[in-house]
Amino acid sequence: MKKFLLYIFCIICMTVFSIDVFALEESEKLIINSVNVKKDSFSVYFDTVYTNGSFNSSNIDSSNLTASIGSVKLPLKSLDRYESTGEGIAYVLMADASKSMGTKGKESIIKLFTEIINQASINDKIAVVTFGESENILQDFTSDKKILIDKINTVNVKEDGTDLYRAVSKALDMLSSDKSLPAEKAIVILSDGQESNDQGITKDEVLLKLPQSHIPVVSVPYKTSDSAAAKENLKILGSFARLSNGLDFTQNDNKTFSDIAKATAERFKKTFVGKFDSSAVKMEGQTVTLNLAVKLNGSTTISANQSIVLPVVDTSQTTKITPTPPQTQTSVVPGKNTKGFSKYIPYIAGGAIILLTVLVLLVTKMRKKDEYTEYSFNEGGSTGEEEKNSTVFVSEGDENKAMEVGKTVGLYEESNGSNSIQKTGPLPQSPPKGGIKIRFTKLGREDIVSYEILLSSSIIIGRDPAIAKLVFKEDELLSGKHCELVLQDSRIFVRDLGSTNGTYVNGVPLSGPCCLHNDDILLIGSMELRVCFYEPN
């Protein structure tokens, strides 16, 4: 019956939105670059990105920008472009110093970087790094243009090999680790894209690190030949820019170095800076999720989330925050190019009303079966029986390791590849005496990882081994005492224990005890766990 309800819901969604989605001409997305957290305010640096590659091409009305942490709305103090804040930009200029660049390559490096330095503002901080078989910091961060240009002119292209991927990784670390640098940061690379070190950092490691760093890359090519290998190298160089929401010039032969320098400066000067009042936020060093949303063109809404660590601030009369769970970086609600759509509205509305009516009737019919509040639940929760058990620690290194925990709780984690679990339905065995066996399957991984526990009374899940009996110590979004599983009347209930980031079942935040069913999705911390167990009739 649940699958039938799901089918009806999908039909409604497709009916209502299909015409409008096909009519959408271009989709926008929202990128949060960084968040500057202070005692009384959050400064959020963000970009609006269009599918044609343009950044921040339209102004945003302050009334269309909202920010929240869980259910707490953050009032907007101001909205500006980055260039009006007076803050600078931190650049790492990366020059390929391998022999493959040749004399003309060296001349290109000097010309491009000199243009960027000349266009820099007084508050910009620039470092120069050369890389070949190893990386060399030719000049650390400075605003002195004369020193920078003098250093640029000393570049030599004489290295036998190129460790490009390691150099990019090191540049990201330089920008991320220095807290004195401006909020806007960027890497500019001029290279032929060739990588000769097969023992160092891999391309995949860099491609994974780039979007996590929130530092854009400007990829500028130096073509050494028209061979297939040379073209493939430049594609990889361009991917650094595309994955980091930077600027990719590898496919554009018409741009001069002056054009590239100007486009680079404009890209970051046009970034938006929203300053929000955080006086209602209780800051206790916890990790929370900031949600930012922008309404464009009247009805198109784009949003993005980012986890941030709050400082420990001793303030009074603050409001406790329950942040939203981790979500996809960007969501788009279409609202453009809807000419001719209005004539379909009566038909869509009529069909949607009929389907919704059927759905409501079916839900009402099913309510007695699925409503957890009809079960008698002991609000006392834990009986203390589980306190006799040992604590179970679960981490990424525990795959294929079996652990026993007293008489009431046992855990087994398995990771046998993508084919290890074919179904997620109820476990075939009958419930063992003294408890019910539960399997949690961790979603979002290429290799399937599952945990099994034998629940006879109750168990607390969290990060603090002094309180929790099932401990995911490495999950920073999990609270010390996050949630509790309780077995009562042959039913399994879950309830949140006042966690920072909340407990969710099938995407719905819990405000009380909830009865779990097979194939439910439990979201705690950064984990999505599919729940599977023997469910009595």
C-alpha positions in Angstrom: 0.0 0.0 0.0 2.9 2.3 0.8 4.3 1.9 -2.8 0.8 2.6 -4.2 0.7 5.9 -2.2 4.2 6.7 -3.5 3.1 6.2 -7.1 0.1 8.5 -6.6 2.4 11.2 -5.1 4.8 10.9 -8.1 2.0 11.3 -10.6 0.8 14.5 -8.9 4.3 15.9 -8.9 4.9 15.1 -12.6 1.4 16.4 -13.6 1.8 19.7 -11.8 5.4 20.5 -12.7 6.2 18.8 -16.0 5.0 21.5 -18.4 6.7 24.3 -16.4 10.0 22.3 -16.2 10.1 21.8 -19.9 9.4 25.5 -20.4 12.4 26.5 -18.3 15.0 28.1 -20.5 18.0 28.3 -18.1 18.6 27.1 -14.5 20.4 29.1 -11.9 22.3 27.8 -8.9 23.5 29.3 -5.6 27.0 28.8 -4.4 28.1 29.6 -0.8 31.8 30.5 -0.9 32.4 31.1 2.7 30.8 32.3 6.0 32.4 34.7 8.4 30.9 34.0 11.8 31.0 36.6 14.5 29.3 37.0 17.9 26.4 39.1 16.6 26.4 38.5 12.8 27.0 36.1 9.9 28.6 37.4 6.7 27.8 35.0 3.9 29.8 35.3 0.6 27.8 33.7 -2.3 27.5 33.6 -6.0 24.5 33.1 -8.4 25.7 31.0 -11.3 23.9 30.6 -14.6 24.1 27.6 -17.0 25.7 29.8 -19.6 28.7 30.3 -17.3 28.0 33.9 -16.2 28.3 34.8 -12.5 26.1 37.3 -10.5 24.7 38.9 -13.7 21.5 40.1 -12.0 21.0 42.2 -8.9 19.2 40.8 -5.9 16.5 42.7 -4.0 17.2 42.4 -0.3 13.6 41.3 0.3 14.3 38.2 -1.8 17.3 37.0 0.3 16.7 34.8 3.4 18.9 32.8 5.7 18.0 30.4 8.5 19.4 27.8 10.8 16.8 25.2 11.4 13.6 27.0 12.3 15.4 30.2 13.3 15.3 33.0 10.7 18.3 35.3 10.5 17.3 39.0 9.9 19.2 40.6 7.0 21.3 43.6 8.0 22.8 44.4 4.6 23.4 43.1 1.1 26.3 44.3 -1.0 28.6 43.4 -3.8 32.1 42.4 -2.7 33.8 45.3 -4.4 31.8 47.8 -2.2 33.0 46.2 1.1 36.6 47.4 0.6 37.9 43.9 1.3 40.6 42.4 -0.9 41.0 39.2 -2.8 43.7 36.5 -2.0 45.3 35.0 -5.1 47.8 32.2 -5.5 49.4 32.6 -9.0 50.7 29.2 -10.1 53.3 29.0 -12.9 54.2 25.7 -14.6 58.0 25.7 -14.4 58.6 22.5 -16.4 60.7 22.3 -19.5 57.7 21.5 -21.6 56.6 25.1 -21.3 59.7 26.4 -23.2 60.7 30.1 -23.6 57.3 31.2 -25.0 55.6 29.6 -22.0 57.8 31.6 -19.7 56.9 34.8 -21.5 53.2 33.9 -21.2 53.6 33.4 -17.5 55.3 36.8 -17.0 52.7 38.7 -19.2 49.6 37.1 -17.6 50.7 37.5 -14.0 52.0 41.0 -14.6 48.5 42.0 -15.9 46.8 40.4 -12.8 49.2 42.1 -10.4 48.7 45.5 -12.1 44.9 45.2 -11.9 45.0 44.2 -8.2 43.6 46.5 -5.6 45.6 47.8 -2.6 43.8 45.3 -0.3 44.5 42.2 -2.5 47.0 39.7 -1.2 49.0 37.7 -3.8 51.4 34.8 -3.6 53.4 33.3 -6.4 54.1 29.6 -6.7 56.1 27.7 -9.3 55.8 24.0 -9.8 57.6 21.3 -11.6 58.9 18.1 -9.9 58.1 20.0 -6.6 56.4 23.3 -5.7 58.3 26.4 -4.7 56.8 29.5 -3.0 58.5 32.2 -5.0 56.7 34.9 -3.0 54.4 34.6 0.0 51.3 36.7 0.3 51.9 40.4 -0.2 50.2 43.6 -1.6 53.5 45.1 -2.8 53.2 45.1 -6.6 56.9 45.9 -7.2 58.0 42.9 -5.2 55.6 40.6 -7.0 56.6 41.7 -10.5 60.3 41.4 -9.6 59.6 37.9 -8.5 57.6 37.0 -11.5 60.5 38.0 -13.8 62.8 35.5 -12.0 60.6 32.5 -13.1 62.6 29.7 -14.9 61.1 26.8 -16.8 63.7 24.1 -16.3 62.1 21.4 -14.3 62.3 17.9 -15.8 58.9 16.7 -14.6 55.5 18.2 -13.5 53.6 17.3 -10.3 50.5 19.4 -11.1 48.0 17.7 -8.9 50.2 18.0 -5.8 50.8 21.7 -6.5 47.1 22.4 -6.8 46.5 20.6 -3.5 49.2 22.6 -1.8 47.8 25.9 -3.1 44.4 25.1 -1.7 46.0 24.4 1.7 47.9 27.7 1.5 44.6 29.6 1.1 42.6 27.6 3.5 45.0 27.6 6.4 45.9 31.3 6.6 43.1 33.0 8.6 44.5 36.5 8.0 43.6 36.4 4.3 40.5 38.1 2.8 37.3 36.1 2.5 37.4 35.8 -1.3 40.2 33.5 -2.5 41.2 32.2 -5.9 43.9 30.2 -7.7 45.2 31.2 -11.1 47.0 28.4 -13.0 49.0 28.8 -16.3 50.1 25.4 -17.5 50.0 22.9 -20.3 48.2 20.6 -18.0 50.8 17.8 -18.2 51.3 15.6 -15.2 54.3 13.4 -15.1 54.4 12.1 -11.5 52.5 8.8 -11.3 53.5 8.2 -7.6 52.0 11.3 -6.1 48.5 12.8 -5.5 46.0 11.6 -8.1 43.7 13.6 -10.3 40.7 12.2 -8.5 42.0 13.4 -5.2 42.3 16.9 -6.5 38.9 16.8 -8.2 37.3 15.7 -4.9 39.1 18.4 -2.8 38.3 21.3 -5.1 34.5 21.6 -4.4 35.0 20.9 -0.7 37.4 23.9 -0.4 35.0 26.5 -1.9 38.1 28.1 -3.6 37.6 28.9 -7.3 40.3 28.1 -9.9 41.1 30.1 -13.0 42.5 27.8 -15.6 44.6 29.4 -18.3 46.1 27.1 -21.0 49.5 27.1 -22.6 49.2 25.0 -25.8 52.3 23.0 -26.6 50.9 21.0 -29.4 47.6 19.9 -31.1 48.1 16.3 -30.2 45.3 14.2 -28.6 47.4 13.9 -25.4 47.9 17.7 -25.2 44.2 18.3 -25.6 43.3 15.8 -22.9 45.7 17.5 -20.5 44.0 20.9 -21.1 40.6 19.2 -20.5 41.8 18.1 -17.1 43.1 21.6 -16.4 39.8 23.1 -17.4 37.9 20.6 -15.1 39.6 22.3 -12.1 37.9 25.5 -13.0 34.5 23.9 -13.7 34.3 21.9 -10.6 35.3 24.8 -8.3 33.0 27.4 -10.0 36.0 29.3 -11.3 36.8 30.5 -14.9 37.8 28.1 -17.6 39.8 29.7 -20.5 41.1 26.4 -21.9 38.5 26.4 -24.7 38.8 30.0 -25.6 41.6 31.1 -27.9 40.4 34.7 -28.4 41.1 36.1 -24.9 44.2 38.2 -24.4 46.1 38.2 -21.1 44.6 41.6 -20.4 41.0 40.2 -21.0 41.7 37.2 -18.7 43.1 39.4 -15.9 40.1 41.8 -16.1 37.6 38.9 -16.2 39.3 37.3 -13.2 39.0 40.5 -11.1 35.4 41.1 -12.2 34.4 37.5 -11.3 35.2 38.0 -7.6 34.4 41.7 -7.2 30.7 40.9 -8.2 30.3 38.3 -5.5 27.4 39.0 -3.1 27.9 39.6 0.6 24.9 39.2 2.9 25.3 40.2 6.5 22.7 38.6 8.9 21.9 39.3 12.5 22.9 36.2 14.6 21.9 37.6 18.1 19.2 34.9 18.4 21.7 32.1 17.9 23.1 30.2 20.8 26.8 29.7 20.2 28.2 26.7 22.0 30.9 25.5 19.6 28.4 23.2 17.8 28.2 22.4 14.1 25.0 23.7 12.4 23.7 23.9 8.9 23.1 27.4 7.4 20.4 27.6 4.7 20.5 30.4 2.2 17.7 31.1 -0.3 17.4 33.7 -3.1 14.2 34.4 -5.1 15.0 35.5 -8.6 12.7 36.9 -11.3 9.7 36.9 -9.1 9.2 33.2 -8.7 12.4 31.3 -9.3 14.0 30.3 -6.0 17.5 28.9 -5.6 19.0 27.7 -2.3 22.2 26.3 -0.8 23.3 24.8 2.5 26.6 24.9 4.3 27.8 23.3 7.6 29.5 25.8 9.9 31.1 25.6 13.3 29.9 28.2 15.7 32.3 29.7 18.3 31.7 29.4 22.0 30.2 32.6 23.1 28.8 33.2 26.7 25.6 35.1 26.0 22.2 35.2 27.7 18.6 35.1 26.4 19.5 33.2 23.2 17.4 30.8 21.3 18.4 27.2 20.8 18.7 26.2 17.1 17.7 23.1 15.4 19.4 23.3 11.9 18.1 21.8 8.8 19.6 18.3 7.8 22.3 18.1 5.1 20.7 18.6 1.7 21.7 18.9 -1.9 23.8 22.0 -2.6 21.3 23.7 -4.9 17.6 23.4 -5.6 15.7 25.2 -8.3 12.0 26.0 -8.5 11.3 27.1 -12.2 9.7 30.4 -12.8 10.7 31.6 -16.2 9.7 31.4 -19.8 6.1 30.2 -19.0 4.4 31.6 -22.0 1.4 29.5 -22.9 1.4 27.7 -19.6 -1.6 29.5 -18.1 -4.1 27.8 -20.3 -3.2 24.4 -18.8 -3.6 25.6 -15.2 -7.4 24.7 -14.9 -6.7 21.1 -16.1 -3.7 20.6 -14.0 -5.4 22.0 -10.9 -8.5 19.8 -11.4 -6.4 16.7 -11.9 -4.3 17.5 -8.9 -7.4 18.1 -6.7 -8.8 14.7 -7.7 -5.5 12.9 -7.0 -5.0 14.7 -3.7 -8.5 13.7 -2.6 -7.8 10.1 -3.4 -4.5 10.3 -1.5 -6.1 11.9 1.6 -8.8 9.1 1.7 -6.1 6.4 1.4 -4.0 8.0 4.0 -7.0 8.3 6.4 -7.7 4.6 5.8 -4.1 3.7 6.5 -3.8 5.9 9.5 -4.6 3.3 12.1 -1.8 1.1 10.8 0.9 3.8 10.4 0.2 6.3 13.2 2.7 5.7 15.9 0.7 7.8 18.5 -1.9 5.0 18.7 0.7 2.7 20.3 1.2 2.8 24.0 4.7 4.3 24.5 6.5 4.4 27.8 7.7 8.0 28.0 10.2 6.9 30.6 12.3 5.7 27.7 15.4 3.8 28.7 14.9 1.1 31.4 18.5 1.2 32.4 18.9 -2.4 31.2 21.2 -1.4 28.4 23.6 0.4 30.9 25.1 -3.0 31.7 26.4 -3.3 28.2 29.7 -2.3 26.7 29.8 0.7 24.3 30.1 0.1 20.5 32.3 2.4 18.5 31.5 2.6 14.7 34.0 4.2 12.3 35.1 4.0 8.7 37.8 1.5 9.6 35.4 -1.0 11.3 34.2 -2.8 8.1 34.0 -6.6 8.3 34.4 -6.4 12.1 31.9 -8.2 14.4 31.4 -6.9 17.9 29.3 -8.3 20.8 27.7 -5.9 23.3 26.3 -7.6 26.4 23.1 -9.6 26.3 20.8 -7.0 24.8 22.7 -5.3 22.0 25.0 -6.8 19.4 26.5 -5.1 16.4 27.8 -6.4 13.1 29.1 -4.1 10.3 29.6 -5.6 6.8 31.0 -4.1 3.6 31.1 -6.5 0.8 30.8 -4.4 -2.3 27.8 -3.2 -4.2 26.2 -6.7 -4.6 26.4 -7.7 -0.9 22.8 -6.7 -0.2 20.2 -7.3 -2.9 17.0 -6.4 -1.0 16.0 -4.1 1.8 12.8 -5.8 2.9 12.2 -7.4 6.3 14.8 -9.8 7.6 13.5 -13.4 7.0 14.2 -14.8 10.5 11.7 -14.7 13.3 12.4 -12.2 16.1 14.8 -13.9 18.5 13.9 -14.3 22.1 14.6 -11.2 24.2 14.8 -8.8 21.3 14.4 -7.8 17.6 17.2 -7.8 15.1 17.6 -4.5 13.2 19.7 -3.8 10.2 20.8 -0.3 9.3 22.2 0.1 5.7 24.3 3.3 5.1 23.2 5.1 2.0 25.3 7.2 -0.3 28.3 4.9 -0.6 29.6 2.9 -3.5 30.3 0.0 -1.2 27.3 -1.0 0.9 27.9 -0.8 4.6 25.3 -2.2 7.1 25.1 -2.5 10.8 23.0 -5.0 12.8 21.9 -4.7 16.3 19.8 -6.9 18.6 17.4 -4.6 20.5 15.7 -6.0 23.6 14.9 -2.8 25.5 16.4 0.5 24.5 19.7 2.0 23.2 21.0 5.5 22.8 22.8 6.6 19.6 25.4 9.4 19.6 29.0 10.5 19.8 29.6 10.5 23.5 30.7 7.1 24.8 29.9 8.1 28.3 26.2 8.3 27.4 25.6 6.6 24.1 25.8 2.8 23.6 26.0 2.9 19.8 28.8 5.5 19.1 29.6 7.1 15.7 32.5 9.1 17.1 33.7 10.5 13.8 30.4 12.1 12.7 30.8 15.8 13.7 27.1 16.5 13.0 25.9 13.9 15.5 25.2 15.1 19.1 26.7 13.3 22.1 23.3 12.0 23.0 21.4 12.2 19.7 18.5 9.8 19.7 17.1 6.7 21.3 15.6 3.4 20.0 13.0 1.8 22.2 11.4 -1.6 21.9 7.9 -1.7 23.3 4.9 -4.0 22.6 6.9 -5.6 19.7 7.2 -2.2 18.1 10.4 -0.2 17.5 10.2 3.5 18.4 12.8 6.3 17.8 12.8 9.6 19.4 15.2 12.6 19.4 17.0 13.4 22.6 17.3 17.2 22.1 20.1 16.8 19.5 21.6 19.9 17.8 20.8 18.8 14.3 17.6 16.9 14.9 16.5 13.3 14.0 14.5 12.8 10.8 12.5 9.8 9.6 11.8 9.8 5.8 12.8 13.5 5.7 10.4 14.6 8.5 11.9 16.0 11.7 10.7 14.3 14.9 8.9 16.2 17.6 8.0 13.1 19.6 8.4 9.3 19.5 7.9 7.7 16.1 7.2 4.1 15.3 9.7 2.7 12.7 8.7 0.5 9.8 10.7 -1.5 7.3 12.5 0.6 4.7 12.2 3.8 6.6 15.1 6.2 6.2 16.6 7.5 9.4 18.7 10.7 9.1 21.0 11.4 12.0 24.1 13.6 11.8 25.6 13.2 8.3 24.3 9.6 7.8 21.2 8.3 6.0 20.4 4.9 7.3 17.8 2.5 5.8 16.1 0.6 8.6 15.2 -3.1 8.1 13.9 -5.5 10.7 11.4 -8.3 11.4 8.1 -6.4 11.8 5.3 -8.3 13.6 1.9 -8.3 11.9 
